[in-house]
Amino acid sequence: MLIEPHWIKRFQFSSQAAALAVIVLSCLVLIGWLLDMETLKTVFPGMVAMNPGGTALAFLFGGGSLWLLQASRTRPQRRIGRALAGGVTPLETHAAGCLEPRMKQNRLR
């Protein structure tokens, strides 16, 4: 079963739009932290501010990776896209504090 070309074009457009939205959102959050503007630090008013060093950078890396892997035709661009994708998990585990309990356990031994 083959997918019709018009569906492929729609999915490619949706992927590019999602990547661009994530990149713009993360850039706005980073600008909010840089300029100390509370309204830009949060995704929705009244919510907790997004972590600039973990979540916002991970969003930026994820959006850039999606854009490069979906739209690129050259080998270096695909490599950069894969490297950005590989950087998302370490940033998020650090931001979520997942590594801290292990570090504490190792210090106690």
N, C-alpha and C positions, 0 to 999 in steps of 0.2 A: 504494500500500500504506500503510495507516494503522496507527499503533502503538496497541495496545489501552490504554485508560485506566489499567488496573491496573499496566502496565509503566511508564507515565509517572510514576505516584505512587511506585513503587519507586525509579526513577532520581532523582526529586526528593528523596526521603528520603535516599538514598545521598549525594547532593551536599551536602545540609545536614549530614549526619553527618561527612563528610570535612572540610567547612569548619570545623565546630566542633572537630574533633580537631586540625586544624592551628592554629587560634587558641589552643586550650588548651596545646598543645605549645610554641608560641612564647612564650606568656605565662610558662609555667614556666621556660623557658630565661632569659628576661629577669629574672625574679625570682631565679633562681640567680645571675646575674651581679650583681644589685643587692645580694644578701645574701651573696655570695661562698660559695655552696654548690656544691661540685664535682659532687655527684650530680645537681643540676638543670641544670648547664651542658651536660651531655652527653645525647644521646638514649638511648644504651645505656651501661651501666657499662664503663669501660675504653676508651672511644672518645675521640677528640679533641673538645674542647669546641666547641660551636657559636658562631660569631662573632655577638656581640650586635648590632653596628652594621650588619651586612649580612644575613646569613642569617636570623637570628631576626626582624628587622624585615620582611624580604621574605616570610617565612612568614606573619607577622601581616597584612601587606598583602594577600597572596594569599588567605588564608582569609577575611578581611573582604570582599574583592572578590567571591569566589565566593558568600559568603552574601548580600551585598547584590544582586548581579546575578541570583541565582537566586530570591530570596524577595521582592524589593521590587516594589512596584506603583507607587510614585510616581517622578516624573522626577528630583527632587533626589537620591533614594537611588541611582538608577541612575547618575547623574553621579558621585557619590562613589565608587561601585563601580568605575567606569571609571578614575577618577583613581587609586584604590588599585592597580588592575591596571597602570596606566602607571608606577607607582613601583617595581614589582618588578624590572624589568630594570636600571635604573640602580643600585639597591642591590646586586644580585648581581654586576654587572660590577665595581663598586667592591670588593666583598668578595673576589672572585676575583682581583683585581689585574690585570684585563685592560687597564686604562687605563694602568698604569704603564709598560710598554715604549714606548708611543707618546709619553708625556710625556718619557721619557728621550731618545728619538730627537730630539724637537723641541728639547730643551735643548742637544744636541750640535751642532746646526746653527748 
